[in-house]
Amino acid sequence: MPADFRVPRGWATPTDKWVRDNAFWLPPVDWLPTPSTPAAPEGWEFWTPNKLWWQTTGAYYRSVAIWGRLSNWLALVFLATLIGAAIIGPSPLLAVVRISAALASITLLILHESLKARLTTKLLAQFAAVAQRGRQERLTREYQRYLTALA
């Protein structure tokens, strides 16, 4: 499962089978599991990527990983110039390189995280579409079995 179901306060914890069968299903706004159950808070996020998400989806993030690596390398350049300035004393050239590396590293880190967040949203939407299709097929099969049993 690429995502975990977050249970609102006061709701019963669903079974693993229910979570698998209903992956990414979003209940309607006024839906309640039972009449005595409190409503989910407004804007409740029912599904979140699980802890193994990054390990199991690493291949999807290869296209944005370069920005994270570049940010890390520039952070190392920043640290190296900081250490260099401590050893050889203040230098205008080292100060320019240090400030440039720090700004570029922060910029690339923000770019990496925003691209990663956008990609995560896209992947979760794709998984949700696949889950919806599978759920619809399962419900159709179960309804057809029900109709056959009635006949």
Backbone as a ProteinNet text record, in pm:
[ID]
protein_1_A
[PRIMARY]
MPADFRVPRGWATPTDKWVRDNAFWLPPVDWLPTPSTPAAPEGWEFWTPNKLWWQTTGAYYRSVAIWGRLSNWLALVFLATLIGAAIIGPSPLLAVVRISAALASITLLILHESLKARLTTKLLAQFAAVAQRGRQERLTREYQRYLTALA
[TERTIARY]
84.3	0	88.3	68.6	151.2	109	-6.3	-53.2	-117	-120.2	-184.4	-314.7	-414.4	-542.7	-534.1	-562.7	-562.7	-705.3	-722.9	-855.4	-888	-999.1	-1038.7	-1072.3	-1060.2	-1089.5	-1234.5	-1253.2	-1387	-1431.7	-1355.6	-1390.1	-1321.7	-1386.4	-1325.6	-1213.7	-1110.1	-999.7	-1044.1	-1032.8	-1076	-978	-1026.6	-940.3	-843.2	-736.3	-640.3	-707	-798.2	-868.8	-949.6	-1017.6	-1096.7	-1005.2	-891.3	-798.1	-748.5	-712.2	-665.8	-777.4	-897.4	-1009	-1054.5	-1031.7	-1082.2	-970.5	-854.7	-740	-776.8	-743.7	-762.1	-907.3	-1000.1	-1139.8	-1158.1	-1225.4	-1253.2	-1402.5	-1441.3	-1584.9	-1641.9	-1769.2	-1831.6	-1826.9	-1839.6	-1824.1	-1915.8	-2040	-2135.6	-2145.1	-2057.5	-2062.5	-2009.8	-2075	-2031.5	-2032.7	-1933.2	-1932.8	-2055.7	-2096.7	-2219	-2285.8	-2416.2	-2484.4	-2429.8	-2374.7	-2324.7	-2179.9	-2116.4	-1977.5	-1968.9	-1873.9	-1858.9	-1804.1	-1836.4	-1788.3	-1636.7	-1574	-1430.2	-1411.4	-1302	-1277.2	-1273.5	-1313.1	-1313.7	-1171.8	-1158.2	-1027.9	-940.6	-1000.6	-924.4	-856.7	-729.5	-653.5	-658.7	-740.1	-760.5	-642.2	-570.4	-461.8	-331.4	-226.6	-93.5	6.5	114.2	216.2	268.6	286	333.8	485.6	536.8	679	769.4	720.3	801.7	788.3	712.1	685.8	814.8	909.1	1030.9	1116.4	1112.6	1191.2	1131.1	999.3	934.3	911.2	923.8	896.4	1018.2	1135.3	1256.6	1277.2	1241.7	1261.4	1181	1067.2	984.4	1048.9	1137.7	1196.7	1335.2	1380.8	1514.3	1526.7	1418	1425.2	1447.5	1410	1428.5	1543.7	1602.4	1708.9	1833.2	1858.7	1978.3	1979.9	1862.6	1856.3	1893.5	1854	1892.3	2041.6	2096.7	2241.1	2321.8	2279.6	2349.8	2343.4	2229.1	2215	2311.8	2324.1	2417.4	2561.9	2598.9	2736.6	2765.6	2670.8	2692.5	2699.1	2626.2	2636.7	2777.5	2834.8	2972.9	3072	3048.9	3135.1	3126.6	3003.2	2984.7	3066.5	3054.8	3129.4	3280.1	3324.9	3468.1	3520.8	3445.7	3491.4	3485.1	3391.1	3382.1	3504.9	3541.6	3660.7	3786.2	3788.3	3903.2	3921.8	3812.1	3821.9	3871.8	3834.7	3881.8	4031.4	4079.1	4220.5	4309.2	4271.2	4359.6	4320	4210.9	4168	4064.5	4005.8	3902	3955.7	3877.4	3913.5	3787.1	3792	3672.6	3627	3722.7	3687.9	3616	3668.8	3603.2	3465.2	3450	3319.7	3218	3260.1	3169.8	3130.9	3229.9	3201.8	3111.1	3138.7	3059.9	2914.8	2894.3	2757.5	2685.5	2756	2694.5	2655.7	2745	2716.3	2597.6	2592.4	2481.6	2348.3	2345.4	2220.8	2177.6	2274.6	2241.9	2194.9	2258.1	2218.7	2075.7	2044	1908.2	1806.8	1839.9	1749	1723.6	1829.5	1814.1	1740.1	1760.9	1687.9	1537.5	1502.1	1360.4	1303.5	1378.9	1334.3	1313	1408.6	1398.6	1275.3	1255.4	1141.9	1008.3	1001.1	874.7	846.3	949.7	930.6	892.7	955.1	924.5	780.5	737.1	599.4	499	529.8	441.7	435.7	550	555	480.8	492.9	421.8	270.9	224.5	81.4	34.9	114.8	81.1	77.2	177.5	181.5	64.5	33	-80.6	-210.7	-223.7	-343	-350.6	-236.6	-235	-270.1	-212.1	-245.3	-392.1	-445.7	-587.2	-675.8	-637.6	-716.1	-714.7	-598.2	-587.7	-671.1	-662.8	-740.1	-890.4	-932.4	-1075	-1123.4	-1040.6	-1077	-1091	-995.3	-1001	-1120.9	-1150.7	-1265.8	-1395.5	-1405.1	-1525.6	-1543	-1434	-1441.5	-1484	-1428.3	-1465.2	-1612.2	-1658.7	-1799.3	-1892.6	-1852.3	-1932.7	-1940.7	-1824.5	-1824	-1911.6	-1898.4	-1979.1	-2127.9	-2164	-2305	-2357.8	-2274.9	-2316.9	-2335.4	-2245.9	-2264.2	-2392.8	-2421	-2544	-2666.7	-2664.8	-2779.6	-2796.1	-2682.3	-2687.3	-2743.3	-2703.3	-2751.7	-2902.2	-2954.2	-3096.6	-3181.2	-3118.7	-3193.4	-3225.4
-118.3	0	123.9	210.7	331.9	437.3	417.8	518.6	452.3	528.4	483.1	559.8	490.7	553.8	619.8	748.1	822.9	823.3	769.3	756.3	883.4	950.6	1067.9	1027.6	1121.6	1096.9	1051	943.8	891.4	785	764.3	661.8	531.1	420.2	289.6	267.2	197.8	167.3	57.3	81.7	-20.8	-137.4	-249.1	-366.7	-343.4	-422.7	-413.3	-445.2	-542.1	-577.3	-458.5	-388.6	-273.1	-166.1	-143.1	-41.7	-79.7	-206.9	-251.7	-242	-285.8	-284.4	-143.5	-48.5	87.8	191.4	149.4	239.8	368.4	478.3	613.1	656.4	579	619.9	738	839.8	956.6	962.2	951.9	957.3	1094.5	1100.2	1230.2	1314.4	1443.6	1536.6	1502	1467	1442.5	1294.9	1210.3	1066.6	1035.1	942.3	893.5	740.9	674.5	527.7	471.2	535.9	499.6	629.6	626.7	750.8	815.4	736.2	792.4	841	822.6	863	1012.5	1083.1	1225.5	1244.7	1357.7	1387.7	1409.7	1379.3	1406.5	1558.6	1607.7	1752.6	1802.5	1925.2	1982.8	1982	1936.9	1930.3	1814.1	1714.7	1599.7	1527.4	1496.5	1421.8	1274.5	1196.7	1056.3	968.4	1002.2	917.3	996.8	936.1	996.4	890.9	933.2	834.6	762.5	631.2	557.8	567.2	512.2	526.4	461.8	363	295.7	361.1	467.5	534.8	567.4	631.8	676	557.2	447.5	330.1	256.5	254.1	177.2	257.9	389.3	472.2	550.6	511.2	585	604.2	506	516.4	631.7	661.7	771.2	907.8	916.4	1045	1068.9	980.7	997.6	1126.5	1168	1288.6	1415	1416.4	1536.2	1521	1403.7	1378.3	1462.9	1497.2	1575.7	1708.5	1769.5	1899.8	1884.6	1776.4	1751.5	1726	1648.4	1622	1749.9	1831.8	1958.7	2049	2051.5	2131.5	2082.9	1952.2	1895.2	1931.3	1922.5	1956.5	2103	2188.6	2331	2360	2283.2	2298.5	2258.8	2156.3	2117.3	2225.8	2289	2400.8	2513.1	2541.9	2644.6	2610.9	2486.2	2445.2	2450.9	2409.2	2412	2554.9	2648.6	2788.5	2848.4	2803.4	2849.8	2803.4	2677.4	2623.4	2690.8	2710.9	2778.5	2918.5	2991.2	3126.8	3123.7	3020.7	3009.6	2978.7	2904.3	2864.6	2975.6	3031.8	3129.9	3274.5	3292.5	3428.7	3478.2	3593.6	3647.1	3675.1	3638.4	3662.3	3701.9	3811.7	3853.8	3748.3	3681.1	3578	3461.8	3416.1	3308	3350	3473.7	3523.7	3521.1	3561.5	3560.3	3417.1	3327.3	3187.1	3126.2	3155.8	3100.8	3147.7	3276.3	3330.5	3276.8	3271.8	3219.4	3073.4	2994.2	2851.4	2833.2	2912.4	2900.5	2936	3046.2	3087.2	2987	2938.9	2840.5	2709.9	2668.2	2545.1	2554.8	2665.6	2684.8	2689.2	2759.1	2767.2	2629.6	2551.8	2417.7	2323.9	2341.1	2259.9	2290	2417	2454.7	2399.5	2411.2	2356.8	2206	2135.9	1990.4	1951.8	2017	1981.9	2014.9	2124.9	2157.9	2060.9	2023	1924.3	1788.4	1751.9	1625	1624.3	1734.5	1743.2	1734.8	1802.1	1797.6	1656	1589.5	1452.7	1357.1	1376.9	1293.5	1307.6	1430.2	1453.6	1383.8	1393	1328.7	1176.5	1120	974.7	925.8	998	957.9	964.3	1063.4	1072.2	953.9	914.7	798.6	671.1	653.4	536.2	537.5	655.2	666.6	627.1	665.8	629.3	478.2	416.3	270.9	202.8	253.7	195.4	210	325.7	348.4	251.5	233.6	141	-1.5	-43	-176.6	-191.9	-88.1	-92.1	-102.7	-27	-30.6	-168.7	-227.3	-361.5	-463.7	-452.6	-544.9	-530.2	-407.3	-385.4	-436.9	-419.4	-469.7	-621.7	-688.4	-834.7	-882.3	-816.4	-856.7	-835.4	-728.2	-703.1	-806.4	-842.1	-944.3	-1079.3	-1112.8	-1236	-1230.6	-1116.1	-1096.9	-1119.2	-1058.3	-1073.7	-1219.7	-1286.5	-1429	-1514.7	-1483.1	-1559.3	-1539.6	-1423.1	-1395.8	-1465.2	-1487	-1543.3	-1688.7
0	0	0	-96	-99.3	2.6	67.3	161.9	283.6	392	515.3	533.6	588.5	617.8	754.4	760.5	886.7	940	1058	1118.6	1197.4	1164.5	1243.7	1386.9	1478.4	1620.4	1635.1	1710.6	1735.2	1636.5	1530.1	1431.8	1472.4	1440.5	1464.2	1362.7	1404.7	1313.9	1218.1	1086.6	991	985.6	934.4	919.6	804.1	803.1	692.7	559.7	560.1	436.5	385.5	475.8	434.1	374.3	437.6	387.4	248.8	229.4	96.6	-6.7	31	-64.3	-99.2	-10.3	-30.7	-37.8	-85.3	-92.9	-166.5	-105.2	-159.9	-173.4	-119.7	-123.7	-29.4	-76.4	6.7	33.2	159.1	188.6	156.5	116.5	93.4	221.6	207	319.2	435.9	409.5	518.4	557.5	504.8	530.1	669.1	739.1	869.9	867.8	929.5	930.4	1002.6	1109.6	1181.9	1225.7	1249.5	1287.8	1416.3	1507.4	1633.5	1624.4	1509.5	1492.9	1464.5	1525.6	1494.3	1352.9	1296	1160.4	1162.6	1051.7	1038.5	1035.1	1089.7	1085	940.3	921.3	786.5	730.2	606.1	540.9	585.5	652.1	702.6	587.8	604.2	503.8	542.7	468.6	503.3	465.2	359.6	310.6	308.3	360.5	357.2	312.6	244.5	205.2	329.2	316	433.6	446.9	556.2	588.5	483.8	414.6	312.7	175.3	167	39.1	-34.9	32.8	-35.8	-77.8	-1.9	-38.4	-156.9	-165.1	-271.3	-398.4	-390.8	-508.3	-554.7	-509.3	-543.2	-692.3	-771.3	-916.5	-976.8	-918.1	-969.8	-946.6	-848.8	-810.9	-870.8	-956.4	-1014.8	-1093.3	-1157.1	-1241	-1159.1	-1032.1	-949.8	-850.5	-842.4	-744.8	-771.5	-897	-930.6	-856.4	-838.9	-770.6	-622.8	-561.1	-422.7	-410.2	-504.3	-500.7	-522.8	-619.2	-643.8	-520.7	-455.6	-334.2	-227.3	-212.9	-114.3	-147	-275.1	-313.8	-288	-316.7	-291.1	-141.2	-61.9	83.3	129.6	68.7	100.8	60.1	-55.9	-98.5	4.2	50.1	153.1	277.9	325.2	444.9	422	304.4	274.3	273.9	217.2	216.1	356.1	436.2	574.9	653.4	634.9	701.5	646.8	515.1	453.5	507.5	525.7	580	724.1	798.9	937.2	942.1	842.8	841.6	785.8	668.7	603.5	632.5	700.2	732.5	631.9	659.9	571.8	430.8	333.8	193.9	118.5	43.9	-31.1	-132.9	-195.9	-293.5	-225.8	-111.4	-38	10.2	50.4	96.6	-17.4	-136.4	-252.8	-288	-290.4	-321.5	-215	-88.1	22.5	15.3	-4.1	-10.8	-134.7	-247.4	-370.2	-354	-294.7	-274.3	-180.1	-73.6	21.7	-45	-118	-184	-290.1	-368.4	-471.8	-408.6	-299.7	-231.9	-178.9	-115.5	-62.5	-175.6	-284.3	-398.9	-459.6	-477	-534	-439	-309.5	-212.9	-219.9	-228.9	-241.2	-370.9	-480	-608.4	-597.5	-538	-523.2	-443	-329.2	-243.4	-309.7	-383.2	-450.4	-564.9	-641	-747.7	-689.3	-577.4	-512.3	-461	-402.6	-353.1	-469.1	-578.1	-695.3	-752.2	-757.4	-809.1	-716.2	-585.7	-488.8	-508	-523.8	-546.6	-674	-777.5	-905	-890.7	-822	-803.4	-718.9	-611.7	-528.7	-607.8	-695.6	-779.8	-876.3	-931.8	-1021.4	-945.9	-826.4	-745.6	-706.6	-677.2	-641.3	-758.8	-880.7	-999.4	-1021	-1003.7	-1017.8	-909.6	-786.3	-677	-702.6	-753.2	-783	-891	-993	-1100.7	-1046.2	-963.2	-903.1	-810.8	-732.9	-642.7	-722.5	-832.1	-915.9	-978.9	-1025.1	-1082.7	-978	-857.6	-749.9	-713	-700.9	-666.4	-776	-901.6	-1013	-1008	-986.2	-976.1	-861	-744.8	-628.7	-654.4	-722.9	-753	-852.3	-950	-1045.2	-976.3	-881.7	-804.5	-722.3	-667.5	-588.6	-676.2	-796.2	-886.5	-931.4	-955.7	-995.7	-883.2	-761.5	-645.4	-625.5	-659.4	-645.9	-753.1	-868.9	-982.4	-964.9
[MASK]
+++++++++++++++++++++++++++++++++++++++++++++++++++++++++++++++++++++++++++++++++++++++++++++++++++++++++++++++++++++++++++++++++++++++++++++++++++++++

